[in-house]
Each structure stands twice: as structure tokens, then as C-alpha cells.
């Protein structure tokens, strides 16, 4: 028996077209998880890393609460916006 094959969506991250009977502002919700692990052969006393991972608000998107979790907790952590607003 041959199983039907679903045609790949040409734009998988875009909201589907709304029908005339539905809301014209279709919402798309994403849950994104990123994990970076570092393994060293011996203990590390000093390390400088930058992470550009938090989403930003825009006129066309509303961001739900987000967070960055660092373990072990760093002695210093600073958040700032770059030139492009990220």
C-alpha cells in the first residue's frame, strides 16, 4: 500500500492564509530552545562570552517573556541593545 505524501510547505514559518471567515491577523507562536555546552580538559578561571539570543518587539511582532539561563551563574552579566535594536 502506498502512503500519501504531504507536499512540503514552501513557507513553513509564515502564518497560513486566513479564510474570509477567520481573523485576518493569524498568530504564530514559536518556542525556541538553544543550548550551548562547553567542556574543558581542566578548570577555567576566566572566560568572556557574548550571547545575542533574546527576541525583540516590533510593530509586526509581540514577544512573550523570554530569558537566558547561565549555569554556573556568572560574576557579571550585562544586557544591552546593539546598533540594530537586537
N, C-alpha and C positions, 0 to 999 in steps of 0.2 A: 504494500500500500504506500502510495506517495503522500507525504505530508505537505500541506500548503506552505509556501514560503512567503513570509511577510516582506513586502518591499521596504528597503531601508528608508527611513525618513530623511529627506535631503537637508533639513534644518532641525536637528534634534533638540537644540537648546532654545528654540523660539516658541512662543505660545502658539497653540493651534488656532486656526482661523475660527472666529466665532460665527455662530449661525445668527440669523436675524432675530431669533427669539431669546438669545443669551446676551449677557453683558458684553459690551464692546471692549472692555479692558480686562482681558483674561490674565489671571495671575499665574506666575510660575514660581514655585518655591524650590530652592536648592539647599541641600545640606552638604557642606564641603568639609572634609576632614583631611588635614595634611599632617604627616608625622615625619620628623627628621630625627634620626638617631646617630649619635657619634660614638665610636668605640676607639679607645686609645690603648696602646700597649702598657702605658704607665699613667699615673695621676697627672692631671693638668692643673697648673696653678693659675693661669691667666688665659683668657680667651675672649675675643671680640667678635660678635656676630650681629648681623642685621637681618631682620625679617620684615618683609613688606606683604603682610597677609590679610589685613583687615579690609573688608569691603567699605565702600564709601556711598553716601547718599547722593542722589542725583535727581533731577526733575523727573526722570523716567523710571527711577527705581527707589524703593524703600527698603532699607536694610533692617533686618531684625537684629536683636542683640548678638554680639559676637565677642569672642575672647581669644587670647593667646595664653596657653598654659606652658610654663617653662619649669622643668624639673631637672636638677635641684633649682630652687629659686635663686635668681641672680642677685648679686650685691647691689647692682644698679640696673634699672630698666627705665627707658625713656621712650615716650610716644611722640611722634611729630608728623606733620604733613609735608610731603615733598612738593616740588615745584608744580607738579601736575595735579595736585589735590588728592593724591593717594595717601 
